[in-house]
């Protein structure tokens, strides 16, 4: 093979390897994208694509599987067995049984079977008609297990599990959306602060250029150029800090943004947050507070857990009863339960029996019952404590929200007043009745008040989300 051909082959293979490597890296690394977000759109995005939400949704599917599994205990079951012995060319015996069994909902076991035996050494009690024998059987617990047993308890708990897992899912989503809204409004505050500082830099730069031209023309003293330059440099330094803060909040909000393909999305610096928070009345109605136990996912968990523990308590209470099972089997001959018209099968051909047992000291029953009672008490105490914490948290956040709403209104008035003061100082400066120092001072106060306004707005919206989180309403 010529060296030139070999070189071309190696080059092509290298390009193919590089191409696939780049595609593999692109599939693994999150990509930047420009988006315009408000709180509602971000919430929808999280509910559709975030892996934690998708993981929480699996709880509902698990509940369906658990219920199907518990229902399987009542499925009809085919069974069969066959035993045979032959020795020294003699048919000692052949025994076989095949049939259908089903556990009924009321605790009984129903059986339909066919038995066949033959042989010269059969136990006399196993002798059957030559054509075999059909059997219809019924086994009923008369005391322990009559009203509830392990199978029915498992099914009760599996049905309740759907509600319990739904509450767990809502709790996870509620906490996740709250963390996301906090990150969103921190990003909003950082973005607005960056815009204010960039605006201040542009105004300061134009002022510095104007003062410098005035100095060169002999209209302004040299000290004014230094004053204007210092103001410009101060805002430029603030821009560095604002940029660090913006990048930090941008990465925090990116933790919650995933695309439809299940890949994380990093928002680009050009992405913009919108001040469009969902409408929410801060005033709490008595109806909301009275229904908090039934609506809050953290409290609903305790309610459905209580139902599960109550089923366990019922089951443990059954252990105090004696076990008395009665079994009746209707016997036939061949494939019929009547030998002739006058034969009464229920009266003549049957096999029945009863089993009884009862522990003398009941230590297992009393211990398991007391343990079930303690678990119920533990769950109820936990619910009471959680309910108190939620009620106090709601009242605390509601008060905080009222104060922030008043503070935000005051900050809006303050910004308006600083704007008037700055505009008036500019007019005085234009006719020579003010100084550059006063202009810079008024401008600094105005921009600082605008920064505080955006910060207060962000805190106000975060507190609104916090109240909805305390009520368990986020993402639900």
N, C-alpha and C positions, 0 to 999 in steps of 0.2 A: 504494500500500500504506500502510495506516495506521501511524503511529509505534508504537502499542501492539503491533500484530501483529509488526512488525519487531523490536521489543524482546524479545518472547517467543521469537522464532526464534533470535535471538542468544544469549539465555539458555540455551536448550536445547542449542545447539551447544557452548556453553562447558562445560555439564555433561558432555556426551558426551566432549569432549576431556579434561577433568579425570579422568573415570572411566577412560578408556583409558590416560592417563598414569600414574595410580596403579597400574593393573594391570601396566603395563610396568615400573615401578620395582620393584614387589613381585616380579616375575619375575627381576629382576637382583640384588636385594639379598638377602643371606642373612638368615634369620630366627632369632630366639631360640627355644629349646625347652628344656624341663626333662627331663633324663634321669637315670637311675640307672645308673652304669657300673661294671663291673669290668674287669679286664685282658682276660679271655677274650671278653666281649661286645664290647669295643672292637676287639679283633683281628678278630672276625667282621665287624664293621661296616666296617672298613677293607678287608678282603679282598673284600667284596661291592661297595662303592661308591666307594672312593677312585680318583681319576682316574689316579694313578701306577700302581696295580695293574692297572687296566683297560688302560692303555697297555702295561704289561709283558705282559699276556695276548695282546696283538696279535702279539707275537713268535712265539707258537705258530702263529697263523694265517699269518704270513709264511712260516714254515718249510714249511707245507703247500703254499702257493703256489709256493715255490721248488722243491719236489720235483716238483710238477705241471709246472712250466716245464721242468725238466731232463728229465723223462720224455718231454716233447713232441719231443725230438730223435729219438726212436725211433718216432714216429708214421708210419704209411704216408702217402704223399703222391701225389696225382694230379697229372699234368703233361701238357702238350701244347703243340705248336708247329706252325705252318703257314706256308709260304713259297710264293709263286707269282709268276711273271713272265710278262707278255703284252706283246708289242710288234709293231706293224705287222700286227695281226690274226693273230699267230702265238703259239701256246702254247709259250713257251720252256721252262718247267718248272713243276711243282707238287710240293712236298715237304711231307710231314706226318708227325708222330709223336705218339702219345698212349699213356699207360700209367700204371703204378703202380710207385712206388719205395718201398723200405723199408730202413732201416738196421737190421741185425740186431744182437743183443747182443754177439756175438763179433767185431764189427768189420766184418763183410761187408756189402755192399750188394746187395740183391736187386731185380731189375727184371723186370717183365712189360709188354711194349709191343706196339704195332701200327704198322708203317710203311707209307706209301703214297707212290709217286712216279709221275709221268707227264710227258711233254713231249718236244719234238723236239731240245732242246739240253741234255739231261741229261748230267752227267758219267757216263761208262760205269760207274764203280764204284757209282753210285747206282741203276743199273737194278734193278728189283725185279719179281717176278711181277705179272701184270696184276691179280690180286686182292689185291695187297698182301702184306705179310710179317709174321707174328707173331715176337716175340723173347722168349726167356727168358734173362736175364743174371744173372751172379754175379761180383762183384768182391771179392777177398779180399786184405787186407794180410798178407804172409807174415813180415815182420820188424817194422818200426816200426808200432805200432798194433795188433798182433795181440792183446796181452793187456790193453792199456789205451790209450784215446785221450781226447781232450778231452770228448767226449760222455759217456763212461762216468765220467770223473773228475768232471764236473759233477754227475752223478747220485749218485755216491758222497758227494760233499760236501753235496748237498742232503738226502740221507738223514741224514747226520750233523748237519746244521743243526738238526734238530728237538731233538736232545739238547743241542746247544750253546745254543740259544735258551731251552730249559727251564732250564738252569743260570743263564743271565743273568737270567731272570725270577725265579728263586728268590733270587738275590743281591739284586736290587732290593727284593723283598718283605722279605727278612731285614733289610736296612738300614732300610727304612721302618717296620716293626713295632718295631724297637729304638728308633728316634727317638720313636715314639708312646708306648712304654712309659715312657721317661724322662720325657716330658711328663706322662703319667698320674700317675706317682708324685710328681712335683713338685707337681702339682695336689692330690693326696691330702695331702701334707705341709702345703701352704698351707691347705687346707680344715680339717684337724684343728687346725692352729695357730690359725685364726680361731675355731673352736669353744672351744678352751681359753681364749683371751683373752676371748671373750664371757662365758664362765662366770666368769672371774676378775672381770670388770667387775660382773656381777650380785652376786657375793659381796661385793665391795668396797663396792658401793652400799648393800646391806643393812647391812653393818657400819657404814658412815658414818651411816646413818639411826639405827641403834641407839645409837652413841656420842653423836650429837647429842642424842637424847632423854635419854640419861643425863646429859649436861652440863646440859640445861635442867632436869632433875630434881635437879641438884646432886650426882649420884653420880660423875660423871666430870670430870676437869679439862679446861680449854679446849684445852690442848695436844694432847689425844687426838683432838679433832675435826680439828685441822690434820693430824695424823698419818694419820688415816683418809682425809681428803680428798686428801692427796698420793698415797696408794696408789691411790685411785680414778682420779686424773688420770694417773698413770703408765701404768695399764693402758689408759686411753682413748687415750693417745698411741700405745701399742703397737698398738691396734686400727686406727689410720690406716695404719701401715706394713703390717700384716697384710692389710688390704683391698687395698692397692696390689699386694702380692705375689700375692694370690688372683686379682685381675683379670688380672694378667700371665700366670699359669699357665693361667687359663681360656681366654685367647686362644690360647695355645700349643697346648693340647689340642684347641681348636676347629679348628686347621689340619688335623687328621686326620679330622674327622667330616664326612661327606657323606651326603646322603640318597639314596634310590633314584632320584630324578629328576635326579641329578647336580648338585645345588645344595649349596653349603657351608652348614653348620649351625653357628651360634654358640651355645654352651651358656650358658644363663642362670645367674646367681649361685646360684639355688636348686638347681641340679643337684648330685648327690652321688656321690662316688667310694666304692666299696666295697672293703674289704680282703679280696679273694678272689682272690689270685694263683694261677695254675695250679700244680698240684703238680709239683715238680721236685726230683729228687735231686741235691744238690750234689756228691756223690761221683762221680768219673769212673771208669768201668770201663775196663780195658785194651782191651776190644772196641771201645768208642766211639773211643778214641784211635787204635787201629790202623786203623779204617775211615774216619778223617777225610778221607782223600784221595778216597774214593769218595762220601762223603756231603756234604761241604762244597761249596756252590755255587761259591765262588770258585776252588776247586781243580778241581772238575768242568769248569769252563770251560777250564782248561789242558789237561785230558785230551782233551776233544773237539776242542779246537783242534789238539792234537798229531795226532789222527787225520786232520784235514783237511790238515795240512801233510805228513803221510806220503803222502797221495794225490797231492799236488803233486810230492813227491819221486819217486814212481813214474813220474809222467807225464814229468818232466824226464829221468829215466833212459832213457826210450824214445828220446829225441832222439839218443842215441849209436849207435842202430842205423841201418843203411841203410834207405831206404824202397824196398820192393819190393812192388808191387801187381800181381796177376794177375787178368785179366778173361776170362771165357768167356761167350759168347752162343750159345744154341741157336736156329737159324733154321728157319723153316718157309715154307710157301707157302699163300696164302689164309688159311684158318683152321685149318690142319692142319700138324703137324710131320712127316708121312709122306706121300710121294707115292704109294707103293704098299706092299704088304705086305712086300716084301723089302727095303725101304729102311730103313737104320739111321740115324736122324737124328743121334745123338751122334757118329757116325763120318763122315758125309758132309756135313751141313749145319751149319756152325758158323762163328763168328768169335771169335778170341781175341787177346790181346795182353798185354804186360807193360810196366810203367814202373819205372825204377830211378833213384834219386838218392842222393848221399851227399856232404855238405860235407867238404872236405879238412882244414880246420883245426879244425873242431868248436868254434869259439870261442863261438858262441851256446849250444850244448849244455852246454859246460863251465861257462860263466858262469851260466846259469840253474840248473844243478844245484848249483853251489856256493852260490848265493843261497838255494835251497831248503834246503840243509843248514844254513846259518847261521840261517835262520828257525826251523828245528827246534831248534837249539841255544839260540837266544834264548828260545823258548817254554819249553824244559825248565829253563833257568836261572831264568826267572821263576817257574815252578812250585815249584822247590826253595826259592827265597827266600820265596815266599808261604807255603809249608807250614811253614817254620821260624818265620815271624812268627806264624802262627796257633797253632802248638804253644806258643810262648813266651807268647802272649797268654792262651791257655787256662790255662796253669800260673799266670800272674800273677793272673788273675781268680779262679781257684780258691782261691789263698792269701788273696786279699782277702776272698772270701766267707766262708771259715772264720773270719777275724778279726772280720768284721761279725756273724756269728752269735753269737760269744762276746760281743761288745760289746752286742748287743741283749739277750742274756740278762742281762748285768750291769746294763743300764739298767732292765730290768723289776724286778730286785731293788732297785735304787736308788729307783725310784718307790714301791715298796711301803714301804721304810724311811722315805722322806720323808713318806708318807701317815700312817704310825704316829706320826711325830714331830709332825706338824701336828695330828693329832687329840689327842695327849697335851697339846700346848700349849694347845689350845682348852679342854680340861677344866681345866687349871690356871688359865687366864684367867677361866673361869666362877666359880671359887671365890676369885678375887682373888690368886692366887699367881704371876701372870705379867703381862706388860705388852703393850700393843698393838703396840709396836715388835717384840717377839719373835714375836707372832702374824703380823705382816706379813712378817717375815723368813722364818719357816717356810713361809708360804704362797707367797712369791716363789720360794723354793728348790724347793718341790713343783711349781709350775706350770712353772718353767724345766726341771725334770727331765722333766716330761711332754712339753714341746715337743721336748726332745732325743730322747725316746723315739720320737716320731712321725717325727722327722727320720732317726733311725737305722733305723727300720722301712722308711721310704721308700728309703734308701740300700741296705738289705739286698735289697729287692725289685728295685731297679734293677740291682743287681749280679747277682742271679739271672738277670734278663733279659739282662744283658750276657754272662753265661757261655753262655746258649743262643744268643745272637747270634754269639759267637766260635765256637761249634760249628756255626753255620749252620742252626739248627733253628727259628727264629722264622717263623711263618706258613707252614710247609711241612708 
